[in-house]
Amino acid sequence: MPEQLSLIDLHLENLREEGTVECLGLKFSSEEERRNYFSKILEKKLRDPNFKNQDGFPKASVEQILKLSDPPYYTACPNPFLPQLIEWLKTRKPNEIRYQREAFSADVTEGKNDPVYSAHSYHTKVPHKAIIRYLLHYTSPGDVVFDGFCGTGMTGLAASLCGDRKTIESLGYAVDNKGVVKKLEKGKWIPFSKLGARTAILNDLSPAATFISYNYNTSINAHTLQREATRIAKEISDEFEWMYLTLHEASSKQQLEAKKILSRDARKLVGNSILPIAKINHILWSEVLECGKCREEIVYWSAVVDEKAKKVRSNFSCPKCKTLLAKSPKGKDKAKKANKVKVKKFDETLGVSVSQVKMVPVLINYSFSGKKFSKKPDAFDLQLLKKVEGLKVNDWYPQDRMPEGSEARRNDDSGATHVHHFYSKRNLAILASYVRKINALKDKSLRNRLMFAKTASERITSKLASVAFSYYFNGGGGFINAGRKGTLYVSSVIPEVPALTSLVSRLDTIHFEGPSGKNTFISTQSSTKLNLPDSCLDYLFMDPPFGSNIFYSELNFLWEAWLRVVTNITHEAIENRGQNKRLAEYQNLMTECFREAFRVLKPGRWFTLVFSNTQAAVWNALQKAIIDSGFEIVSATALNKKQGSVNAYTTNTAVKQDLAISAIKPKRAITTKAFSTGSKEEMWTFIENRLTKLSRSSAKNRIQANERDPRILFDRAVAHFVSQSKSIPLSSGEFLTELEKRFSCDDGLYFIESKVKPKRAS
């Protein structure tokens, strides 16, 4: 528990000790009574057709929305209690008469290695410790902060942790005995604010996002969670462990005996002490390809993986006709394309035959007597797989068709057209059983936290997991990963990890108790229309969609299919041709969101917007949306999350860090800074001046080197133009091409001509 809490938190703690719960000024005998009271109000709202007409109302039944929601703190639909919250907060804290803050001027660097942060992944995420720095600068205890694109709810977590002295001090701040937070900057101690939690209102269009946010921002009894998780894991293990067993160094006779047992009843394997039974850690499955010339079937893994040389071949020869083949021939490559082999099978879920890519098991990794071994599948394993495939999954699981969209439908050609196609039969059975068991729990917060473990393990328990061959060849751990980030890509080699193994692993990471949750209120709707009165918020922090970088609703569909509450994409602010949304539509939707944000923010208060893109047109659309909504852009600084995407490490044109834009809502209607045209000449003058300044700098070499990186130079140029409300003249790729012509490069870093280090003679 934080060493110093807000007045609201302290009051709630006292009420808990007296056996009373207070919520929005009302008193209840228990959390259950509080939940039931607000749930009845929410249900009445949900039965009203007009309530469902709100922007971004999710696709779900009334029953499923009520099942997920924990009102008034979290609703899997537009939160109708937000106006009541604002009125109640007015009685708790008077308006600050003299509010005065300058724009946050420092660059922020914050990693992603915090264990709580890592409990659940998301497509893009700002570390909560980075957000705390902005909150300490712009707000005071009890202020109301809003995040309209909340994702995993890190803004809510940051708002609560502003009352945690240890967290604040870990960020380099000092806290005196009166709770005043200070930071050493340029040799002076500067007071920011008193220690204390802020109230956070979180909103997202995606039910998956708000569900994750709720779990991050809700307290849980760790002991009860551990007990129930252990019980459920044991029950599932007792029922399904036999599906992931293999034989250690099995002889022909043992395999024959095993086959006989399987024929009678596979479950008897668990208790058979004669056979050397071992537990499977994972199985690698490989696509089967076909030679375009002789039609010979070729197992992709066997053809391309060279274990001795520790590499993956791009080209390979047909073992029968010796034709040079490749899965995806490139450019002038003489290799011919090897096509995927398709097989027809009856889909008992859909009740029809489907055509899918042929996959075969190629390697089994298992544990025996405390050691790990690998082997090729033997007769026992193949017979066991046959037995598993013949079983029927009796528990409910999602059977939805994947939605329209280039990402959601990218696997149609391979036969993965519906949600259940993204799981092996074994894992589907385990996950369905797990969901049934947690849904039987009466405690909603406990039920939702255990479902949180399910969504957190989604990509490893599904066919989206992949193999990192560089780690595999080196024999290190972590070669099985969550696949290609930001996509629903299914690779040619799929690692099947037992779902129970992944769930148990995740259950260990979700035992954080979390903040009280009483300072965080979550709504599921579009930010184009909010259930909030005018000028009621003290600060805005948002990390909106970056144009067409990530297709959130498509990527979230697997999560939401299990939650049974799905995103309404009508108001999704994104560039997506599948939704007939181009740059103009994206700009219009962002403008609507920012105008609504402008409406609910108090005059003279600040808006921090985190954004990143390589395309000048997207940056310009965003700037215009901000300015047209009434905000005045004041500055732009760097926000470095340390770990970027794969592209950020492998290409010079990918963005390496985000920018944090500081904008303000003027206290009175004035003519804001016009959006003007930025010229290429101004960009290159800025770069030349910056490189010159770096050359004369006394900064450490490591810092100088980072600032000479072409991606950082592009970011700095973008920040320069954004802070002056000028259009960006060049995209990242164009910038790099011209940079190479104008300045000298040494080891990937750029210098003005006089500062280039002489090349060493070979």
C-alpha angles and dihedrals in degrees: 000000000000114000092232124029136190117264089256092055093047091051091050091050090055091049091051090054089053091049092250130119122206123200126173090342095310124113125221134180093232144359088257091057090048091050094048093049095053093038091061090052091047092049091053089052091049091054089058110092091209091059090058091055093075119119111274098009102169127243105255145105121266089247095055093047090051091046093057099036127092101189137238091012097047133014125177086218135038106320107239093189097068096093088051089050092053092049091049093048090055088065092050102050130021120225115273105251098203112034114171127161133157120222113281101258106181129095112240127216119186129159131221100232098103107123094225091049089051096051091095128018127220135181093257128005138174111216110249091227089061091052091051089066091058092045092052090051101044105029145045131217111291094022117137115241125188134204114187095186097039100165105178094358099254090150089060092048090049091049091054094044091056081084094054110095095196092053092048093049091048087063092060099266126128123224121200126207091270091057096252111153116218135176130198108238126165091345097306134100108235120193114225110171145310120283113264145112123275124217111249128203110195126192136178137163091226119081088204090057095049091045090055090045091053092054093048091051102042128086120233134187100252093201093053090045092052092048095050093042091052092048094050093045091053093049092051092045091052090052103039110020091100090067091068102046129115138174122262111227090337119198122218090256092051091049090052091050090048091051090054091051092048090053091056102038126333092205091069088071090078093063099036110112097181096073121066095244119192134184119245117234095187143332125220115220122195134199118244116230132197129224109241091217109043100013091236113161114238127190104229094216094052092047101048108026114089105189094183096050090037096227144104117243118225091202130038139172127248106250090221109040098014093231112161108246140182134184091226113012113210130215112307092359110144092210118110122230117264109212127217116257113237126206130191119230136168113256106211091192095057095029093229139091115264133194114230138168112272111248126185131187111250107169135022122199114196143163125238126172091349095307132102124235137176129212142160114260112272132198091279092055094047092049090049091051090051090052092050094049089054094057123098122229104227099182121084118269131166115275098178124144111245109257126252114279142099092258099040092047098039091106097048092103089056092051098254094128101137134047095253090056089071092069135062115245091251096050092044090056092048095046093047091051091048093051091049092052096049092045088059091063117103097208105087097198090050092046092050093047091053089048086050087063089054095052091042091058095043100112095046095046091048133063090264089086115103143185123257098210095195089063093039093056092047092054093235129138125261098049088129108072141167093270131243107347117236094019142081090226116157110203129219090248115047124190111215107207115187106259091224090057091053094045093050090048091052093044087062091056099047096061093100108124093220128204121308090267090219092109095051127078120184131199132184110214144089119296088223089083122023133190091233135109123242121283096000103127129083100202142004126213117178138171102188129186112290099230109267096344095106130019097211101180092051094046092047094051096093090053094045094047088062091043089048092222115102135194119262101223098195093099099029105138100223145111104249126148090199087065093040089246116141128172092285092055091046091051092048093051092047089050090053090050093048093046089054090047089051090051096054097041119092116246114266092024129122137251120199114197121189114205143158136179141145095218120088091207092058092048090050092048090052094048092049091050091053094047095042090054090060103258122131114224109223107171147342126216136175125271109192116191090185096222113069134175124292088260090056089062100039106040134052094215097056118098114256100192141012128248123233109214117203114209130169135208105231115239090233134019107281136155104270124215107289120241103249136182119270116211131220089234091058090050093053093044088054092049093048092050091048094050090047091051091049090052091057094041122114091210120128117277093245092057092045091050092052091051090052092057108114091231092054091046089054091049091050091050091049090050089051093054095041093052088055094043092242127143119257107247099200138036120227096263093048090046093054093048092052093041090059090053097047104040139036121256127211120178091340094309125110129229139171107258098261094055101053113119112240114255115250117244112252 
